[in-house]
Amino acid sequence: MNEKILIIGGSGMLAKPVAEKLREAGYTVRLFSRKISSELAGEGVEVARGDLFNPADLASAMEGCSGVHINLSDTSHHKAVKQILTTAKEQGVKTISYITGASTAEENRWFGPTNDKFLAEQEIISSGIPYMIFRPSWFFESLELMIRGGKAMMIGKLPHPFHWMAADDYGKMVTAAYGKPEARNRVFCLFGRESFRMRDLLVKYIEAIHPEINKVNDIPLWMMKLIGFLSGRKETKGAAALFAYFEKARELGDPEPANLLLGRPDTTFDLWVQRKMKTR
């Protein structure tokens, strides 16, 4: 196989498993970002550094690629996707894939970041380029982000359960989609095998991975918002807004079409922990 797939946002947590699984399946992978860890580069993986909003950088990165996987983080998704689609049409890209989230839907457009992703999805759907959109639930790998300064932090209550999944399973499903023509022009909801409330899973996580932490510190939303206001820190304000959103928003959609076509995620939390411990 000589197809080359460009991953835009090549430095993110979810770029590595997608790159690895695509490479294992015989694709050549090119990672594009301003900063890319050297550990991601290797046999079958190329690195292109540049600015997403610089048309020349983007065109150079996309040259020779049959597919483009969009893996954005801290930027305007809608604005970025419009730029990517313009360049993709110029470069003759055959497939666009994009990751959003399991709560991305019309009913949740009241939340700015979700509306941004929703509008980006609509741009892709109406672009005329064959597409695949992935709406995964929460990832086990996100749990480590809740450990700060040797403490486990839970913001708000988050009463709704989520079907957590492993990033490795996500990478497998994206790769499977690229190999199946019938996966084109589809929106896939990706759910893990088990359902947990966030706080319950965070407790299990620190027991298994951080036994030196003896409890989860619960931070009320009002307190997190106040800290963000007083400190002026964008990161703190963003975390408060995100957790406030997920106190209301649930994961949406039916995962069965993705499971049937792309393969059901098979990594339970306990199995994920076992694998993580082996690599520490």
N, C-alpha and C positions, 0 to 999 in steps of 0.2 A: 504494500500500500504506500503510495507516495503523496497522499493528501496532506496538506498542511493546515493546521488550525491555529488561529491567533486567539490568545486569551488576553483580553483587555482588562487591566486591573490585576496584573500578574504578581503583585506583592501581597495580595490578600490571603486570609486564612483558608479560603475555599479554592484558591487558584492551584495550590499544590496537589490536592487529590485528583482534581480534574486533569491536570497536566500529566500526572503519573499514569492514570488509567488510560488516557488517550494514547500516550506513548507505548504502554504495554500492548495496546490493541493494534499498533503498527502505524499510527499517525505521527507525523512530525509536528511538534508543538513549538509555537513562538510566543513568548511572554512579552507583554508590552506594559510598561509603567514608567513613572519617573525614577523610582527606586525599586530594584529587584534584588532579593537576597541571592548570593552566589550559590547557596545550597540548592536552589531550584534549578539551576543550569546543570546540564549533563548531556549524556548521549541522547540524541533525538529531541533535545530541548534547546531552542535558540532564545536569545535575549535581545530585545529591542527597547532601548530607553528613550523616552521622549515625553512630550506634553500632549495629552489627549486633545486639547483644544488648539493645537498647532496643526493645521491641515497637512503640511509637508511631513511632519513626524508621523502622523496617523497613516498617510498614504504609503510612506516607506515601510511602516510596520505591517501593513495589510497586503503589500505586494506579494503576489504568488500564493495567497491563502485562499482556500476554497470555502472555509468556514471561519466565523468570528464568534467567539463566546464572550459575552459581556458580563463582567464580574466587578461591578462598581461598589465603592464604599462612600467616602466622604466627598461627594460632589453632587451637583444637580443631575439626577438621572435623565430627566426629560431633555435637558439641554445637551447632555453628552450623547444620548442616543440619537438625537437629530443629526449631530455632527458625524457620528459613526455611520449612520445610514447613508448620508450623502456620499461619504468616501467609499462605502461598500458598493454602492451602485457604480461609481466611477471605476472601481477595481474589479468589477465583475464577480463579487463574492456570491457563492451559491446558497449559503445557509447562514442565518443569524440565530444564535441562541442567547438567552438572557435569564438571569436569576433575579427574582423579586422575593416574595415571601407568601406564606400561607394565609395571611390576612389581607392581601392585596385584592380589593374588590370595590365596586361602586359604593357600597354602603359605608366604607371606611375612608372615603376621600376627605372627610372632615379633618383628618390628621395630615399635616403638610407633607411629611416624607412618604406616606402611603399614596397620597394623591400624585406626587412626583413620579413614583414608580408606575402607578396606574396609567398616567399619561404617556410614559415611556413605552409601556406595553402596547398602547393603542397606536403609537407611531410605528412600532415594529409590525403589528398586525396589518396595518394599512399600507405598508411600504412596497408591497409587491415582491419582496424577497422571501423565499421560503424560510419559515421560522420555527423555533421551539422555545417555549417559555416555561421555566421551572419555578414553581411556587413551593419551596420546602418549608417545613415547620422548623422549630428550633434545633440547633446542633449541640451534641454533647460537648464539643470543643469550646462552646461559648461559656461553659461553666467556669473555666479558669479566669475569665474576665471579671468574675465576681469575687475574686480573691485580691485584696489590696492591703499592702503593708502587713502581711501575715494574718489578716482577718478575712472572714467570709461575710460579705455584705449582701443583704436582701433588701431591695427597695420596694416599699409598698407591699400589697398582699398578693396580687396576681392569682385570683381564685380559679381561673380556668385551667384545665389540664391541656397539655400539648403532647403530640406524638413525636418525641425527640428522636433524632437520627444521627448516625455517624457520618462525618464528612466523606469517609471512604466509600460508603454506600452511595452517597450523592454523586461522587465521581464516576462510579460504575454506571449509574443510571444516565448521566449525561453522555457518557461514551457509548452506551447501548443505543441511545437515541440517534447519535450521529451515524450509526451503522444501519439504521432502519428507515427507508424512504417513507414508510407509513407513519413515522413520527413527525413528519413535517406538518407545519401549520396547525399545531396542537398546543394547548396550555395544559401542563401536567402539575397536579398537586402531589407533593412528595411527603409522605408521613412515615415515621419509624414504626416499629412493631409494638412499642409499649407507650402507654400514656402516663405522664406524671405532672403533678403540679410543680412549679419551678422550685419552691422552697423545699418540698419533699426530696426532690432530686439533688438539690444542693447539699442537703444533709447527707445523703448517701455518698455524694462526691467527696466531701471532706473526710468522711469516715474512711473511704478507700484510698484517696490520693493524698490528703493532708491530715493525717491523724494527729499532728501537732496542734491543729485548730479544734478546740473543744465545743464550739457552738457557732451558730449563725447569728450575726448581728442584724436585727430587724430595724431598718431606718424608715420611719413614716414618710410618705410622699411629701407632706407639707414641710417637713424638715429638710428634705433633699432640695426642694424648690427654694427654700429660704437660703440654704447654703449656696446654691447656684446664683441667687440674686445678690447676696452679699459679696461673694467672691468674684462674680463676673466671669467665671470660667465657662467657656463654651461647652467643654466636655461634661461638666456637672449639670448644666442646664439641659443638655441633650439627653443625658441619662434619666433625669427626672421626667422629661417629656415622654421618653420612650416607655418607661415603666408605667406612667399614668395612662398611656395609650393601651398597653396590654392588660391593664385592669379592666378595660371595657371590651377590647377586641379579642375575638376567638380565631382559631384556625378555621379555614373554610374550605369547602370543596370535597370532592370524592377522589381518594387516592387509587381506587381500583383500576381505572384505565392505565395509569402509569405502572402499577404493579404487574398488570397482565402483559403489557408491551415491553417494559424495560427491566422487569425483574424486581420482585419484592425485596425491600431492605431486609437483611438477615442479621444485623448486628444489634443484639440486646445491650442494655447498659452494662450488665455484668461482663459480657464478652468484650465490650469496648474497654472497660477498666483493665481486664486481663492483658489485652494487647498494649495498652498504654503503659502498664507497669513494666512490660518486657523491654520497652524502648527507653526507659528512664535511665 
